[in-house]
Amino acid sequence: MNSSRRQFLARTAAGAAVIAGGSLTAAPAPAVAAIGRTAITALTNVTVIDVATGRRDRHQTVLISGDRIIGVGRNLPVPRGAVELDLAGKFVIPGLADMHVHSLGDERVSPPLYLANGITTIREMAGTNPALYDWRDRIEAGTLLGPRMVVASNIIDGDPTLWDPNLIQVIVVDDEPSARAAVRRLKAEGADFVKVYSRLSPASYAAILDEARKNGLTVHGHGPDQLTSKEVSNAGQRSIEHIHSLGLAVSTREAEVRRMVRDITVTAGDYNAWFRQLHPIEWIAANTFSRARAADVFGTLRRNRTRVTPTLTMHTVLDQPDYAALDPALAKYLSADAVFSYDYALNNLYRPNRPAEEIARQHQMWAWRQRFVAELFAHDVPILAGTDTGTPYSVPGFALHDELEHLVGAGATPRQALYAATVEPARFLGLRANLGSVEPRKIADLVVLDADPLTDIRNTRRIHTVITRGRVISPAARQRMLADVEAAVKEPPTAATIAPGGCC
């Protein structure tokens, strides 16, 4: 076990112990029912869903003590003095994970929005602000109520980087020594893993992977433009985010499209130029999809257990920016600054400089990405559900339910979509012994739903109760949490505010 994982598991255990003791000192007390160390909560008459198999176990009792599930079964006796919640007609699934987020707002906004939506674990994909590490550590210590957080390093990109430093601070490396130094710095800063980006050179990328291994860190992120997807997987990168690089890998004209990608030129911070040059290359790849290439590349990903996070919620916006809009029902959960940042990103990064031909192809590219994800599932590539929250106009927590619908719309079964948001994240994070299923000895991260998500994935939105590390967020408490967020976004930001960042 690498040192980063040991540190993360230690933080998880420490946080669980504090929560079990009922000492969440900074949690919003009116919103959450405290469960003491010896108290037992019983969820009775529920249907427990086994996401790994799709089995529905009806008329179950789930017993929770402290932060752990201590019993699951039919006709299970409810101990004297237990707090019994009769949930007849309800369905229990493991707590959900959003495996690609860029949280926005202050600590009064994103953390409660995740929990209110049944998301008990998140993977932050850019440690651009020290406040993220602070949130993570306080949640684990039990002094801030929020989802379990696994936080990336600051982004490491090549020179010139795609990001304007006035928008997002990234670490730019252009050779092996600077790449190795960046990894050591990020380790010291407390990152759980290293985030790599699109414009890294092969030499810098290889140095990052090697130095990360030496420092007990894993590497997640984009597939760099100058490497093939098989090279990225074989190098040991744990996850590939988005579909851009993967789509190029399964073309009958891969050598040609790779050469075209290597020829892309950008000036520092010109993200829009990268997209404009990439689009015609993606179009060629999309129209020259090779099943033989897919079997080869996807087989490599499957054998290496290289996870793919499709982030269809992000792709539908980037492919169709003219149709992106903020859901009026969710606007109340975003601050004016967040909406401004989303408008700015859409109007300056994604909408400008598009020729008419590209605009006309957008719907077709979105349809192709859905078919591409269907191929990933068909080849048993391990999938992580992630939204790229931070994309216009995603709202933390709510966006994951959009992603689950997109995965099913692409051809996944509801069970497969749920697996990508429960079991696979637990495996990926090395927490399968603690998370991902409703079983004795697992951490009590649970979501109680009013309807069966295996029948209709949209039922994940029908949340009745959320349980995070044994703490029960009742329907009334959940509504109070949402109301508190609505009030918070109207107030001045706190000192711990994280400015809304760009996506990807």
Secondary structure, DSSP 8 states (H G I E B T S, - for coil): --HHHHHHHHHHHHHHHHHHTT--TTS-GGGSB---SS-EEEEEEEEEEETTTTEEEEEEEEEEETTEEEEEEET----TT-EEEE-TT-EEEE-EEEEEE---B-TTTHHHHHHHTTEEEEEES---SHHHHHHHHHHHHTSS---EEEEEEEEEE-SS-SS-TTT---EE--SHHHHHHHHHHHHHHT-SEEEE-TT--HHHHHHHHHHHHHTT-EEEE---TTS-HHHHHHHT-SEEESSHHHHHHTBTTHHHHHHHHHT----TT-HHHHHHHHHHHHHHHHTTB-HHHHHHHHHHHHHHT-EEE--HHHHHHHH-GGG----TTTGGGS-HHHHHHHHHHIIIIISTT--HHHHHHHHHHHHHHHHHHHHHHHTT--B-----BTSTT--TTHHHHHHHHHHHHTT--HHHHHHHTTHHHHHHTT-TTTSSS--TTSB--EEEESS-TTT-GGGGG-EEEEEETTEEE-HHHHHHHHHHHHHHTTS---TT-B------
